[in-house]
Every structure is written in C-alpha cells, then in structure tokens.
Amino acid sequence: MAENLKEQFNPQTVERLAYALQQQAADFPARDFTQSVFDDDWSEKSLMQRVAHVSQMLHRYLDQPYAEALKTLQPVSQAFGGLFHLVFPDYVARYGLDEPALSFEALGFFTRGSTSEFAIRTFLQRYPQQTLEQMQRWARSDDEHLRRLASEGVRPRLPWAANLAWVEAQPALIEPIIELLKADSSGYVRKSVANLLNDFSKRQSDWMLGILAGWLQTDDRVPAATRWIAKHALRTLLKQGERRALQLMGYPEVAFDLLQAWQCASTVKMAGQLDFSFVLRSPNRPLGLIRLEYAIDFASSPKVKRRARRKVFKIAEGDYAQSLKRFECQHAFKDLTTRKHYPGAHSIELIVNGKVLAAAEFNLISQTVTDLTGVR
C-alpha cells in the first residue's frame, strides 16, 4: 500500500509542478528542479521523505523570500491534490517557522487541498500556546477543513508523524478545541475528533472517559453527532471490554446462561474458514442491547519466540427485540499484508457486552478435516 501511495510522486506530476511554477515565476529553472527531485536516492525514499525532498528542492530553485514564495505557491497548489499536495504545507513547516502568523494563514489555505495536519505540529512544538490558540480559532470556523485541522493536527498519535508526548501528558490543553467540535455538523470533523479522543484512550483513559461522560450524561438531549463521536472514540476501550466504556454506550452486564448451543470447528484448513455458531436466549425479556465480538489468539511463526497475537473482531451489535437469536459465523484464514497465518494451535473466545461467555481451541492445518465439536 505504501508503495502505491509513493507512486503519486511520479515524473509526470513533478514535471507538471515545474511547469506550473514557471507560469508563476518565469525564471524558475524547471528542468534543473525536475532533475534534482529524481536524484540517486529517490527510489529508496519513503513517502514522507519524498514530500520533504520535493519541498526542499522547491525552496532551492524557487529562491524567493518566504512571503513571496507563498504568493507563488498558493495558486500553483490549487492544481494538485492528494498526497502530492502535502509538499505545500511541508514547505511552510520548513521555511516559515520564524513567521508564525503568516504561516498559520498559509496552512489554513493549504489544508483545503489536502491537509496541514503534519505541518502544524512543527509550530505546536515551537509555539505551543500561540498555536493552540490558533487551533481554537480554526475550531470556530465555518470551514470544515479548518475545523478538522484544529483537531487532527493536535492528535498525540497521528499516523506518519512523531508523537506529541507533551500533549498526551496534558490532555486538558485540548479541551477548548474538542468542546467546540463535540457536535460538529461535518462527518469529516467528527471522525477526526473521535480519532483524537481514541488516541488519548491509550494513556489517558480516565480523562477521556470523564470527558465523554460529561457529554453523554446530561439532562439535555444529547445530539446524535456527539453520540457518534463518543462511540467511535471508545472503539479501542470497547474492544478491550472496558466496563466504563460499555456502560457509557448503554451495554448491560450479561449472564453466562444467556449463551446456548456454542459450537466451533476443531480444525480449519489453511486459507479456509473457521465455522462457529451459537444461540443467545433470554427467556423472560428481549435480548436488548447486545455487542457481539470474538477474539482469536493466533499461533506465531515457529521461527520466533512466542508472543501475543490476539485480535478482536466484531460480529454484530444492535438492540434486539426478540428473546432468542441464532448466529452462524465464519472467520477466513487468508493471509493479509497485515497478518500472516501459521499452522498450529489457536484459541477463540466469544465476547458478549465485553464479557467472555465461551471459548474453544482449534488447529489450523494444511488439509481439510471436518470435525464439529460442541464446547461449553
């Protein structure tokens, strides 16, 4: 996947950039710029290294004072999108650090073309208070791209970026931002706020749960947008069976006798699928709000020391009016880029509202064996 993303930095796109720059600055050396981009190390560069390299070559060959360079780059940037567009906010982060006010304006402009979430972090490190105040202003904007930048840029564990440990250690710093965005009308923004809070669930779960409890446990009607943010933000804790997270989402405790007729195959063929089934039965009332998951502890490679390879998967969730429901489930053992399977002993657990109600062991083998065994 990373290789496919890197392909956005191809000769045609770089040449198009060089031509667009030449239209804005007639003396721009388009050929020299293009040749410098594709240096001897180009093929070995990662995605973000390519972003940085193109940005650095822009600075070298554009050779303009920072304010003038922004006037050149802003109209040029509008002809580009996707990951290649990251070159423009990266330029701001590298060469505009001494002019924060001008750079904030530029990052606000460039974020509409892709995102300035990576570039703003450079300013957070240098000017934490000033940048946080700017992000609060963005959070009040009518522009969803600016509101999203306010939350995404301050994520302590943003993918492809260095962690902001000092933000993670002081979660109160971002409260003014998320309070402005907790019922945002844009799904683009709501997802960002949820991801921000999910980042904090890793090390600051008490704080995060407290924030969400304040949003959800109110006398006023809680907006659907806020409920969506809360549920998405709690996804890691819900998978971990964190009782407080489950309670915030309204999932009740369940009894062991809710589960009946649990069956799981004892063997599964490599590249095949594991079949398992069960019945949920509540004799005296509807099943109600149910969250169904299963966890598999995968066998590790025989070449490495045994380590935990547990993964939780969702089956279903809903508010069930019936008192009895049967579930037929399968798990495919097809290798993925993110997970390789190895033959040997595996285990599976059935999880209902965060509680393990059943478990079984099975073997992943290279030949088909059909042996369905009931396990209680």
Secondary structure, 3 states (H helix, E strand, C coil): CHHHHHCCCCHHHHHHHHHHHHHHCCCCCHHHHHHHHCCCCHHHCCHHHHHHHHHHHHHHHHCCCHHHHHHHHHHHHCCCCHHHHHHHHHHHHHHCCCCHHHHHHHHHHHCCCCCCCCHHHHHHHHCHHHHHHHHHHHHCCCCHHHHHHHHHCCCCCCCCCCCCHHHHHCHHHHHHHHHHHCCCCCHHHHHHHHHHHHHHHCCCHHHHHHHHHHHHCCCCCCCHHHHHHHHHHCHHHHHCCCHHHHHHCCCCCCCHHHEEEEEEECEEECCCEEEEEEEEECCCCCCEEEEEEEEEECCCCCCCCCCCCEEEEEEEEEEECCCEEEEEEEEECCCCCCCCCCCEEEEEEEEECCEEEEEEEEEEECCCCCCEEECC
